[in-house]
Amino acid sequence: GKGKGSGPRGPVIKTAVNMILRKTAPVLAFTSARRVDGGTGAINVLLQG
């Protein structure tokens, strides 16, 4: 999710997932999902086929 209980550190899991996706070879792109698909608490990932 958005890490609402993370306090001043911000969203710990979302930040970690962002860093991991940037370093993962088959990941071509990723972005926060549309509101109807989960909003900023969800991520769309484009993988190399």
N, CA, C and O of each residue as an XYZ file, in Angstrom:
196
protein
N       0.791     -1.185      0.000
C       0.000      0.000      0.000
C       0.841      1.259      0.000
O       1.981      1.271     -0.465
N       0.263      2.303      0.523
C       0.885      3.625      0.502
C       1.772      3.890      1.713
O       2.444      4.921      1.756
N       1.796      3.006      2.684
C       2.638      3.213      3.850
C       2.135      4.318      4.762
O       2.928      5.102      5.283
N       0.833      4.389      4.958
C       0.268      5.460      5.783
C       0.748      5.387      7.228
O       0.748      6.401      7.925
N       1.159      4.205      7.690
C       1.645      4.058      9.055
C       3.154      4.131      9.159
O       3.704      3.831     10.218
N       3.837      4.513      8.107
C       5.300      4.530      8.090
C       5.907      5.749      8.773
O       7.114      5.790      9.011
N       5.091      6.726      9.085
C       5.595      7.924      9.747
C       6.462      8.763      8.828
O       6.237      8.793      7.618
N       7.457      9.448      9.393
C       8.285     10.365      8.603
C       9.179      9.671      7.571
O       9.687     10.317      6.654
N       9.369      8.365      7.720
C      10.204      7.632      6.752
C       9.527      7.504      5.399
O      10.195      7.284      4.389
N       8.218      7.639      5.369
C       7.485      7.487      4.118
C       7.205      6.025      3.824
O       7.414      5.171      4.684
N       6.734      5.725      2.620
C       6.345      4.361      2.253
C       7.562      3.449      2.052
O       8.198      3.490      0.999
N       7.882      2.637      3.047
C       9.078      1.796      3.034
C       9.012      0.726      1.948
O       9.961      0.573      1.179
N       7.912     -0.014      1.873
C       7.802     -1.113      0.905
C       7.753     -0.576     -0.521
O       8.424     -1.109     -1.405
N       6.969      0.469     -0.753
C       6.874      1.035     -2.103
C       8.244      1.512     -2.590
O       8.591      1.308     -3.754
N       9.015      2.140     -1.718
C      10.355      2.607     -2.074
C      11.270      1.432     -2.402
O      12.033      1.485     -3.367
N      11.195      0.371     -1.599
C      12.032     -0.814     -1.836
C      11.665     -1.488     -3.153
O      12.551     -1.886     -3.910
N      10.374     -1.619     -3.435
C       9.929     -2.233     -4.690
C      10.413     -1.402     -5.874
O      10.849     -1.960     -6.881
N      10.344     -0.088     -5.768
C      10.821      0.808     -6.824
C      12.296      0.538     -7.119
O      12.684      0.425     -8.282
N      13.111      0.434     -6.086
C      14.546      0.201     -6.267
C      14.817     -1.176     -6.887
O      15.691     -1.313     -7.743
N      14.071     -2.185     -6.455
C      14.249     -3.541     -6.993
C      13.855     -3.593     -8.463
O      14.569     -4.186     -9.272
N      12.723     -2.979     -8.818
C      12.272     -3.000    -10.211
C      13.263     -2.304    -11.134
O      13.452     -2.739    -12.270
N      13.898     -1.238    -10.672
C      14.892     -0.521    -11.487
C      16.100     -1.392    -11.809
O      16.763     -1.178    -12.823
N      16.394     -2.378    -10.949
C      17.577     -3.222    -11.117
C      17.267     -4.579    -11.746
O      18.177     -5.382    -11.950
N      16.000     -4.848    -12.054
C      15.587     -6.151    -12.562
C      15.540     -6.131    -14.087
O      14.788     -5.363    -14.687
N      16.355     -6.986    -14.702
C      16.547     -6.985    -16.161
C      15.267     -7.090    -16.996
O      15.096     -6.292    -17.919
N      14.358     -8.036    -16.719
C      13.190     -8.149    -17.604
C      12.183     -7.000    -17.482
O      11.240     -6.934    -18.271
N      12.359     -6.104    -16.521
C      11.432     -4.984    -16.340
C      11.801     -3.863    -17.307
O      12.885     -3.285    -17.221
N      10.887     -3.564    -18.227
C      11.105     -2.487    -19.196
C      10.616     -1.144    -18.662
O      11.222     -0.106    -18.926
N       9.508     -1.172    -17.904
C       8.934      0.057    -17.363
C       7.964     -0.290    -16.242
O       7.456     -1.409    -16.172
N       7.713      0.679    -15.368
C       6.694      0.508    -14.340
C       6.154      1.870    -13.942
O       6.836      2.887    -14.069
N       4.911      1.874    -13.457
C       4.244      3.118    -13.082
C       3.167      2.815    -12.048
O       2.732      1.670    -11.930
N       2.737      3.813    -11.308
C       1.609      3.635    -10.399
C       0.371      3.327    -11.223
O       0.201      3.843    -12.327
N      -0.486      2.487    -10.678
C      -1.704      2.089    -11.377
C      -2.722      3.231    -11.405
O      -2.651      4.173    -10.616
N      -3.673      3.117    -12.342
C      -4.793      4.065    -12.374
C      -5.614      3.875    -11.098
O      -5.563      2.812    -10.479
N      -6.352      4.876    -10.714
C      -7.161      4.791     -9.496
C      -8.083      3.573     -9.515
O      -8.212      2.879     -8.506
N      -8.719      3.311    -10.643
C      -9.648      2.187    -10.760
C      -8.930      0.837    -10.616
O      -9.565     -0.167    -10.293
N      -7.625      0.808    -10.851
C      -6.838     -0.425    -10.762
C      -6.050     -0.536     -9.457
O      -5.248     -1.455     -9.295
N      -6.272      0.383     -8.536
C      -5.585      0.314     -7.251
C      -4.852      1.577     -6.861
O      -4.379      1.698     -5.730
N      -4.751      2.520     -7.782
C      -4.117      3.807     -7.488
C      -2.644      3.697     -7.156
O      -1.971      2.760     -7.587
N      -2.139      4.661     -6.384
C      -0.708      4.709     -6.092
C      -0.243      3.584     -5.175
O       0.958      3.406     -4.976
N      -1.177      2.825     -4.619
C      -0.816      1.669     -3.798
C      -0.550      0.431     -4.627
O      -0.194     -0.611     -4.075
N      -0.712      0.516     -5.939
C      -0.471     -0.610     -6.850
C       0.471     -0.159     -7.962
O       0.597      1.033     -8.242
N       1.128     -1.129     -8.587
C       2.104     -0.809     -9.633
C       1.822     -1.634    -10.880
O       1.589     -2.839    -10.795
N       1.844     -0.981    -12.041
C       1.800     -1.676    -13.330
C       3.237     -1.890    -13.776
O       4.051     -0.968    -13.730
N       3.551     -3.115    -14.210
C       4.915     -3.436    -14.626
C       4.881     -3.991    -16.043
O       4.090     -4.888    -16.337
N       5.733     -3.467    -16.928
C       5.881     -3.962    -18.295
C       7.139     -4.823    -18.337
O       8.245     -4.337    -18.098
N       6.957     -6.113    -18.644
C       8.074     -7.053    -18.689
C       8.469     -7.374    -20.115
O       7.626     -7.409    -21.011
N       9.747     -7.606    -20.319
C      10.249     -8.015    -21.628
C       9.768     -9.431    -21.904
O       9.843    -10.299    -21.035
N       9.268     -9.665    -23.129
C       8.684    -10.949    -23.489
C       9.676    -11.888    -23.984
O       9.337    -13.019    -24.330
